Amino acid sequence: MYHTSLSFTTGFALFKFYRNLLEFGQMSNVSIQIGQYRCGTGENLLLIAGPCALQAEYNKIIADELTRLNDRLPINVVFKGSFDKANRSSGDTGRGCGLETGLEMLSEIKSQTGLPVTTDIHETFQTEPVGLVCDMIQIPAFLSRQTDLLAAAAKTGKAVNVKKGQFMAPHDMRNVVRKLEGFGCRNMLLCERGTFFGYGRLVNDMQSLIIMRELGVPVCFDATHSVQEPGGLGNLTGGNRAMVEPLARAAAAVGIDALFLETHPEPEKSPSDAANMLPLGQLERTLTRILRIREELMESL
């Protein structure tokens, strides 16, 4: 476990260090449209949050809390939930509720809360129905170089959030940007979610946020997937949720336009990513501390 006082000291030390780095980089980027929000330089932090996998018994609880935080904090919330967990450690684990049911759930959340919604796609045929419901389409890290998938997502006219592959250098994401631009997409977001570091481990190189920001697009930090331990539980992915907030603080000190967090009122009951999801009851306190660091950074530049 980490101690809060130590985390604050470390967080502000990182803030000072990365503030100096940022003075040599491009601090501004284009502002993109996601539903009713703008995301980019000078805008509120975009929070992409929700359960890893959509669950009928928990969706409303999570969405209601996110709506409350959206009204209470200087953030713009996009509700995220997956209808298909296509990339599972084992073929014996559940895939999720499916496309049709999942889109019905997301449509209901959008209607009831007014929050924009997003989900991840894995195959090109999913893009059209997803684009009819969602305000943003998410491209999973393992599929970030799949040209046909990027093209199909761009053709929906919706914003596209591409997670950088765990196997990719941040400067390689310029090719993703060029592909999306070539297919007519201007509203795009690049997301850092960790890099492979041997077997079953991920590390975060915070320089990647600066490098991807220099591509002129908003950048997002995925705090919960960054603490995954792929295959760490044999037939399941492990993780260390105690590291979610320290990494998110470091990312905020570097400079981010968006933060991705998966959250659940009872993470152990989530069918996917239980080990690295942030408990819903901790979300407000965590966000408050992250926002303090981001505010200090913006005021100093």
C-alpha positions as a LaTeX table, in Angstrom:
\begin{tabular}{lrrr}
\hline
Residue & $x$ (\AA) & $y$ (\AA) & $z$ (\AA) \\
\hline
Met1 & 0.00 & 0.00 & 0.00 \\
Tyr2 & 1.08 & 3.59 & $-0.54$ \\
His3 & 0.80 & 6.43 & 1.95 \\
Thr4 & $-1.17$ & 9.52 & 0.97 \\
Ser5 & 1.48 & 11.98 & 2.25 \\
Leu6 & 4.21 & 10.22 & 0.29 \\
Ser7 & 2.01 & 10.13 & $-2.81$ \\
Phe8 & 1.38 & 13.88 & $-2.64$ \\
Thr9 & 5.11 & 14.57 & $-2.22$ \\
Thr10 & 5.95 & 12.31 & $-5.13$ \\
Gly11 & 3.11 & 13.72 & $-7.22$ \\
Phe12 & 4.21 & 17.33 & $-6.83$ \\
Ala13 & 7.86 & 16.43 & $-7.43$ \\
Leu14 & 6.78 & 14.81 & $-10.69$ \\
Phe15 & 4.65 & 17.85 & $-11.44$ \\
Lys16 & 7.68 & 20.17 & $-11.17$ \\
Phe17 & 9.86 & 17.83 & $-13.22$ \\
Tyr18 & 7.37 & 17.33 & $-16.03$ \\
Arg19 & 6.38 & 21.00 & $-16.03$ \\
Asn20 & 9.95 & 21.75 & $-17.05$ \\
Leu21 & 9.79 & 19.09 & $-19.75$ \\
Leu22 & 6.53 & 20.49 & $-21.09$ \\
Glu23 & 8.06 & 23.92 & $-21.56$ \\
Phe24 & 10.07 & 22.35 & $-24.39$ \\
Gly25 & 7.08 & 20.61 & $-25.96$ \\
Gln26 & 3.89 & 21.66 & $-27.66$ \\
Met27 & 1.42 & 22.51 & $-24.93$ \\
Ser28 & $-1.57$ & 23.26 & $-27.11$ \\
Asn29 & $-3.53$ & 20.90 & $-29.30$ \\
Val30 & $-6.74$ & 20.99 & $-31.25$ \\
Ser31 & $-10.01$ & 20.95 & $-29.34$ \\
Ile32 & $-12.27$ & 18.11 & $-30.45$ \\
Gln33 & $-16.00$ & 17.52 & $-30.11$ \\
Ile34 & $-17.34$ & 14.56 & $-28.13$ \\
Gly35 & $-21.10$ & 14.70 & $-27.75$ \\
Gln36 & $-21.89$ & 18.05 & $-26.10$ \\
Tyr37 & $-18.32$ & 18.45 & $-24.82$ \\
Arg38 & $-15.09$ & 19.92 & $-26.09$ \\
Cys39 & $-11.84$ & 18.16 & $-25.20$ \\
Gly40 & $-8.39$ & 19.70 & $-25.52$ \\
Thr41 & $-6.33$ & 22.64 & $-24.36$ \\
Gly42 & $-8.24$ & 24.94 & $-22.03$ \\
Glu43 & $-11.18$ & 22.57 & $-21.55$ \\
Asn44 & $-12.36$ & 20.69 & $-18.47$ \\
Leu45 & $-10.80$ & 17.30 & $-17.90$ \\
Leu46 & $-12.70$ & 14.69 & $-19.88$ \\
Leu47 & $-13.41$ & 11.66 & $-17.68$ \\
Ile48 & $-14.14$ & 8.44 & $-19.55$ \\
Ala49 & $-15.46$ & 6.12 & $-16.86$ \\
Gly50 & $-17.75$ & 3.22 & $-16.20$ \\
Pro51 & $-17.66$ & $-0.54$ & $-15.71$ \\
Cys52 & $-15.30$ & $-2.75$ & $-17.64$ \\
Ala53 & $-18.21$ & $-4.89$ & $-18.83$ \\
Leu54 & $-21.80$ & $-3.68$ & $-18.89$ \\
Gln55 & $-23.90$ & $-5.32$ & $-16.17$ \\
Ala56 & $-27.62$ & $-4.66$ & $-15.93$ \\
Glu57 & $-27.63$ & $-4.76$ & $-12.13$ \\
Tyr58 & $-24.84$ & $-2.18$ & $-11.77$ \\
Asn59 & $-25.08$ & 0.15 & $-14.79$ \\
Lys60 & $-27.53$ & 2.60 & $-13.22$ \\
Ile61 & $-25.67$ & 2.76 & $-9.90$ \\
Ile62 & $-22.45$ & 3.67 & $-11.69$ \\
Ala63 & $-24.13$ & 6.06 & $-14.13$ \\
Asp64 & $-25.96$ & 7.91 & $-11.35$ \\
Glu65 & $-22.73$ & 8.47 & $-9.41$ \\
Leu66 & $-20.92$ & 9.65 & $-12.54$ \\
Thr67 & $-23.79$ & 12.06 & $-13.25$ \\
Arg68 & $-23.49$ & 13.44 & $-9.71$ \\
Leu69 & $-19.74$ & 13.93 & $-10.10$ \\
Asn70 & $-20.25$ & 15.53 & $-13.51$ \\
Asp71 & $-22.39$ & 18.18 & $-11.81$ \\
Arg72 & $-20.13$ & 18.56 & $-8.78$ \\
Leu73 & $-16.60$ & 18.65 & $-10.24$ \\
Pro74 & $-14.96$ & 20.53 & $-13.14$ \\
Ile75 & $-15.05$ & 17.46 & $-15.36$ \\
Asn76 & $-16.95$ & 16.30 & $-18.43$ \\
Val77 & $-18.01$ & 12.68 & $-18.05$ \\
Val78 & $-18.41$ & 10.14 & $-20.83$ \\
Phe79 & $-19.93$ & 6.85 & $-19.67$ \\
Lys80 & $-17.99$ & 3.80 & $-20.87$ \\
Gly81 & $-19.08$ & 0.18 & $-20.87$ \\
Ser82 & $-18.13$ & $-2.84$ & $-23.00$ \\
Phe83 & $-20.65$ & $-5.17$ & $-24.62$ \\
Asp84 & $-17.99$ & $-7.69$ & $-25.65$ \\
Lys85 & $-14.73$ & $-8.63$ & $-23.98$ \\
Ala86 & $-13.21$ & $-10.16$ & $-27.08$ \\
Asn87 & $-9.66$ & $-10.17$ & $-25.73$ \\
Arg88 & $-9.92$ & $-12.57$ & $-22.79$ \\
Ser89 & $-7.08$ & $-14.51$ & $-21.21$ \\
Ser90 & $-9.11$ & $-17.72$ & $-21.44$ \\
Gly91 & $-11.82$ & $-18.95$ & $-23.76$ \\
Asp92 & $-13.67$ & $-20.25$ & $-20.71$ \\
Thr93 & $-14.47$ & $-16.77$ & $-19.35$ \\
Gly94 & $-17.56$ & $-14.80$ & $-20.31$ \\
Arg95 & $-17.58$ & $-12.40$ & $-23.22$ \\
Gly96 & $-20.28$ & $-9.98$ & $-22.07$ \\
Cys97 & $-23.88$ & $-9.11$ & $-22.87$ \\
Gly98 & $-23.46$ & $-8.85$ & $-26.64$ \\
Leu99 & $-23.85$ & $-6.06$ & $-29.19$ \\
Glu100 & $-27.63$ & $-5.68$ & $-29.29$ \\
Thr101 & $-28.19$ & $-5.84$ & $-25.53$ \\
Gly102 & $-25.16$ & $-3.66$ & $-24.85$ \\
Leu103 & $-26.31$ & $-0.91$ & $-27.18$ \\
Glu104 & $-29.75$ & $-1.00$ & $-25.59$ \\
Met105 & $-28.11$ & $-0.49$ & $-22.18$ \\
Leu106 & $-25.93$ & 2.36 & $-23.42$ \\
Ser107 & $-28.87$ & 4.04 & $-25.12$ \\
Glu108 & $-30.86$ & 3.85 & $-21.89$ \\
Ile109 & $-28.00$ & 5.34 & $-19.86$ \\
Lys110 & $-27.62$ & 8.16 & $-22.37$ \\
Ser111 & $-31.35$ & 8.88 & $-22.30$ \\
Gln112 & $-31.63$ & 8.77 & $-18.50$ \\
Thr113 & $-28.50$ & 10.75 & $-17.59$ \\
Gly114 & $-27.73$ & 12.93 & $-20.59$ \\
Leu115 & $-24.13$ & 11.72 & $-20.50$ \\
Pro116 & $-22.37$ & 10.91 & $-23.79$ \\
Val117 & $-21.54$ & 7.21 & $-24.05$ \\
Thr118 & $-18.74$ & 5.17 & $-25.56$ \\
Thr119 & $-17.80$ & 1.54 & $-26.07$ \\
Asp120 & $-15.04$ & $-0.43$ & $-27.73$ \\
Ile121 & $-15.35$ & $-2.21$ & $-31.05$ \\
His122 & $-13.46$ & $-5.24$ & $-32.32$ \\
Glu123 & $-14.81$ & $-5.86$ & $-35.81$ \\
Thr124 & $-15.80$ & $-3.57$ & $-38.67$ \\
Phe125 & $-19.44$ & $-4.70$ & $-38.77$ \\
Gln126 & $-19.91$ & $-3.33$ & $-35.25$ \\
Thr127 & $-19.08$ & 0.26 & $-36.16$ \\
Glu128 & $-22.35$ & 1.24 & $-37.86$ \\
Pro129 & $-24.73$ & 0.18 & $-35.04$ \\
Val130 & $-22.32$ & 1.50 & $-32.40$ \\
Gly131 & $-22.08$ & 4.81 & $-34.23$ \\
Leu132 & $-25.85$ & 5.19 & $-34.10$ \\
Val133 & $-25.82$ & 5.09 & $-30.29$ \\
Cys134 & $-22.38$ & 6.17 & $-29.06$ \\
Asp135 & $-20.81$ & 9.62 & $-29.14$ \\
Met136 & $-17.30$ & 8.20 & $-29.26$ \\
Ile137 & $-15.88$ & 4.91 & $-30.52$ \\
Gln138 & $-12.98$ & 3.26 & $-28.72$ \\
Ile139 & $-10.32$ & 1.27 & $-30.56$ \\
Pro140 & $-8.65$ & $-1.33$ & $-28.28$ \\
Ala141 & $-4.88$ & $-1.22$ & $-27.90$ \\
Phe142 & $-4.30$ & $-4.57$ & $-29.61$ \\
Leu143 & $-6.23$ & $-3.28$ & $-32.66$ \\
Ser144 & $-4.76$ & 0.21 & $-32.87$ \\
Arg145 & $-2.99$ & $-0.54$ & $-36.16$ \\
Gln146 & $-5.96$ & $-2.24$ & $-37.85$ \\
Thr147 & $-6.54$ & 0.02 & $-40.84$ \\
Asp148 & $-9.99$ & $-1.33$ & $-41.76$ \\
Leu149 & $-11.24$ & $-0.88$ & $-38.20$ \\
Leu150 & $-9.94$ & 2.70 & $-38.05$ \\
Ala151 & $-11.54$ & 3.44 & $-41.42$ \\
Ala152 & $-14.90$ & 2.05 & $-40.36$ \\
Ala153 & $-14.82$ & 4.00 & $-37.10$ \\
Ala154 & $-13.92$ & 7.23 & $-38.90$ \\
Lys155 & $-16.80$ & 6.80 & $-41.36$ \\
Thr156 & $-19.36$ & 6.94 & $-38.54$ \\
Gly157 & $-18.58$ & 10.63 & $-38.07$ \\
Lys158 & $-18.17$ & 10.12 & $-34.32$ \\
Ala159 & $-15.12$ & 10.91 & $-32.22$ \\
Val160 & $-12.57$ & 8.08 & $-32.05$ \\
Asn161 & $-10.44$ & 7.21 & $-29.01$ \\
Val162 & $-7.48$ & 5.04 & $-29.97$ \\
Lys163 & $-5.54$ & 3.26 & $-27.24$ \\
Lys164 & $-1.84$ & 3.02 & $-28.01$ \\
Gly165 & $-0.79$ & $-0.59$ & $-28.42$ \\
Gln166 & 1.29 & $-1.98$ & $-25.56$ \\
Phe167 & 3.82 & $-2.92$ & $-28.23$ \\
Met168 & 4.00 & 0.52 & $-29.89$ \\
Ala169 & 6.27 & 3.52 & $-29.39$ \\
Pro170 & 4.34 & 6.76 & $-28.85$ \\
His171 & 5.74 & 8.41 & $-31.97$ \\
Asp172 & 4.34 & 5.51 & $-34.02$ \\
Met173 & 0.87 & 6.85 & $-33.22$ \\
Arg174 & 1.43 & 9.53 & $-35.84$ \\
Asn175 & 0.51 & 6.86 & $-38.38$ \\
Val176 & $-2.78$ & 6.26 & $-36.57$ \\
Val177 & $-3.49$ & 10.00 & $-36.69$ \\
Arg178 & $-2.69$ & 10.10 & $-40.40$ \\
Lys179 & $-4.93$ & 7.12 & $-41.10$ \\
Leu180 & $-7.89$ & 8.64 & $-39.30$ \\
Glu181 & $-7.35$ & 12.01 & $-40.95$ \\
Gly182 & $-7.18$ & 10.27 & $-44.32$ \\
Phe183 & $-10.55$ & 8.67 & $-43.63$ \\
Gly184 & $-12.08$ & 12.03 & $-42.72$ \\
Cys185 & $-11.91$ & 11.87 & $-38.91$ \\
Arg186 & $-10.89$ & 15.10 & $-37.17$ \\
Asn187 & $-12.22$ & 14.36 & $-33.68$ \\
Met188 & $-9.67$ & 11.92 & $-32.32$ \\
Leu189 & $-8.06$ & 11.18 & $-28.97$ \\
Leu190 & $-4.91$ & 9.15 & $-28.28$ \\
Cys191 & $-4.77$ & 7.10 & $-25.10$ \\
Glu192 & $-1.78$ & 5.79 & $-23.15$ \\
Arg193 & $-2.38$ & 2.50 & $-21.29$ \\
Gly194 & 1.05 & 1.09 & $-20.54$ \\
Thr195 & 3.83 & $-0.73$ & $-22.35$ \\
Phe196 & 4.87 & $-4.38$ & $-22.10$ \\
Phe197 & 7.74 & $-4.87$ & $-19.65$ \\
Gly198 & 8.59 & $-8.53$ & $-19.75$ \\
Tyr199 & 5.97 & $-11.18$ & $-19.11$ \\
Gly200 & 2.80 & $-10.21$ & $-17.30$ \\
Arg201 & 3.91 & $-6.66$ & $-16.51$ \\
Leu202 & 3.22 & $-3.19$ & $-17.85$ \\
Val203 & 5.09 & 0.04 & $-17.22$ \\
Asn204 & 4.23 & 3.64 & $-18.03$ \\
Asp205 & 6.62 & 5.97 & $-19.79$ \\
Met206 & 5.06 & 9.36 & $-19.09$ \\
Gln207 & 7.09 & 10.86 & $-21.94$ \\
Ser208 & 4.62 & 9.16 & $-24.28$ \\
Leu209 & 1.92 & 11.64 & $-23.24$ \\
Ile210 & 4.16 & 14.53 & $-24.26$ \\
Ile211 & 5.15 & 12.85 & $-27.53$ \\
Met212 & 1.55 & 12.05 & $-28.50$ \\
Arg213 & 0.41 & 15.56 & $-27.51$ \\
Glu214 & 2.98 & 16.93 & $-29.97$ \\
Leu215 & 0.98 & 15.20 & $-32.72$ \\
Gly216 & $-1.59$ & 17.97 & $-32.16$ \\
Val217 & $-4.41$ & 15.87 & $-30.73$ \\
Pro218 & $-5.80$ & 15.54 & $-27.18$ \\
Val219 & $-4.21$ & 12.86 & $-25.02$ \\
Cys220 & $-5.82$ & 10.52 & $-22.51$ \\
Phe221 & $-4.32$ & 8.42 & $-19.72$ \\
Asp222 & $-5.89$ & 5.04 & $-18.95$ \\
Ala223 & $-5.12$ & 4.63 & $-15.26$ \\
Thr224 & $-6.84$ & 1.31 & $-14.60$ \\
His225 & $-5.54$ & $-0.70$ & $-17.55$ \\
Ser226 & $-2.05$ & 0.66 & $-16.88$ \\
Val227 & $-1.97$ & $-1.36$ & $-13.65$ \\
Gln228 & $-3.01$ & $-4.63$ & $-15.30$ \\
Glu229 & $-0.91$ & $-7.75$ & $-15.03$ \\
Pro230 & $-1.79$ & $-9.55$ & $-18.28$ \\
Gly231 & $-2.39$ & $-13.23$ & $-17.61$ \\
Gly232 & $-1.23$ & $-12.65$ & $-14.05$ \\
Leu233 & $-3.84$ & $-14.98$ & $-12.57$ \\
Gly234 & $-3.31$ & $-17.78$ & $-15.08$ \\
Asn235 & $-6.68$ & $-17.81$ & $-16.84$ \\
Leu236 & $-7.46$ & $-14.22$ & $-15.76$ \\
Thr237 & $-5.75$ & $-10.85$ & $-15.91$ \\
Gly238 & $-4.42$ & $-9.60$ & $-12.60$ \\
Gly239 & $-3.69$ & $-6.07$ & $-11.47$ \\
Asn240 & $-2.85$ & $-3.71$ & $-8.64$ \\
Arg241 & $-5.49$ & $-1.05$ & $-8.07$ \\
Ala242 & $-3.38$ & 0.60 & $-5.34$ \\
Met243 & $-1.26$ & 2.04 & $-8.15$ \\
Val244 & $-4.18$ & 3.60 & $-10.07$ \\
Glu245 & $-4.17$ & 6.94 & $-8.27$ \\
Pro246 & $-0.38$ & 7.43 & $-8.10$ \\
Leu247 & $-0.10$ & 6.87 & $-11.85$ \\
Ala248 & $-3.07$ & 9.13 & $-12.57$ \\
Arg249 & $-1.46$ & 11.85 & $-10.47$ \\
Ala250 & 1.77 & 11.53 & $-12.41$ \\
Ala251 & $-0.14$ & 11.75 & $-15.70$ \\
Ala252 & $-1.99$ & 14.85 & $-14.50$ \\
Ala253 & 1.37 & 16.41 & $-13.62$ \\
Val254 & 2.62 & 15.73 & $-17.15$ \\
Gly255 & $-0.51$ & 17.16 & $-18.75$ \\
Ile256 & $-3.55$ & 15.26 & $-19.99$ \\
Asp257 & $-6.81$ & 16.25 & $-21.63$ \\
Ala258 & $-8.70$ & 13.13 & $-20.58$ \\
Leu259 & $-8.56$ & 10.40 & $-17.96$ \\
Phe260 & $-9.87$ & 6.87 & $-18.41$ \\
Leu261 & $-10.95$ & 4.97 & $-15.29$ \\
Glu262 & $-12.97$ & 1.81 & $-14.95$ \\
Thr263 & $-14.99$ & 1.76 & $-11.76$ \\
His264 & $-17.47$ & $-0.50$ & $-10.01$ \\
Pro265 & $-19.30$ & $-0.43$ & $-6.65$ \\
Glu266 & $-18.12$ & $-3.99$ & $-5.97$ \\
Pro267 & $-15.08$ & $-4.65$ & $-8.18$ \\
Glu268 & $-14.82$ & $-8.28$ & $-7.08$ \\
Lys269 & $-18.20$ & $-8.88$ & $-8.72$ \\
Ser270 & $-17.09$ & $-7.52$ & $-12.08$ \\
Pro271 & $-16.72$ & $-10.26$ & $-14.70$ \\
Ser272 & $-13.63$ & $-8.57$ & $-16.11$ \\
Asp273 & $-10.67$ & $-6.58$ & $-14.75$ \\
Ala274 & $-11.80$ & $-6.94$ & $-11.14$ \\
Ala275 & $-8.25$ & $-6.61$ & $-9.80$ \\
Asn276 & $-7.51$ & $-3.20$ & $-11.30$ \\
Met277 & $-10.88$ & $-1.42$ & $-11.21$ \\
Leu278 & $-11.31$ & 1.54 & $-8.85$ \\
Pro279 & $-14.08$ & 1.11 & $-6.24$ \\
Leu280 & $-16.88$ & 3.55 & $-7.03$ \\
Gly281 & $-16.87$ & 4.89 & $-3.45$ \\
Gln282 & $-13.27$ & 6.07 & $-3.89$ \\
Leu283 & $-13.82$ & 7.86 & $-7.17$ \\
Glu284 & $-14.68$ & 11.36 & $-5.93$ \\
Arg285 & $-11.73$ & 11.58 & $-3.52$ \\
Thr286 & $-9.38$ & 10.28 & $-6.20$ \\
Leu287 & $-10.61$ & 12.74 & $-8.81$ \\
Thr288 & $-10.40$ & 15.66 & $-6.40$ \\
Arg289 & $-6.71$ & 15.02 & $-5.77$ \\
Ile290 & $-5.97$ & 14.53 & $-9.47$ \\
Leu291 & $-7.80$ & 17.75 & $-10.37$ \\
Arg292 & $-5.74$ & 19.70 & $-7.84$ \\
Ile293 & $-2.54$ & 18.65 & $-9.59$ \\
Arg294 & $-3.97$ & 19.41 & $-13.04$ \\
Glu295 & $-5.14$ & 22.83 & $-11.88$ \\
Glu296 & $-1.68$ & 23.65 & $-10.50$ \\
Leu297 & $-0.09$ & 22.64 & $-13.78$ \\
Met298 & $-2.46$ & 24.72 & $-15.92$ \\
Glu299 & $-2.01$ & 27.79 & $-13.70$ \\
Ser300 & 1.78 & 27.55 & $-13.89$ \\
Leu301 & 2.00 & 27.52 & $-17.68$ \\
\hline
\end{tabular}
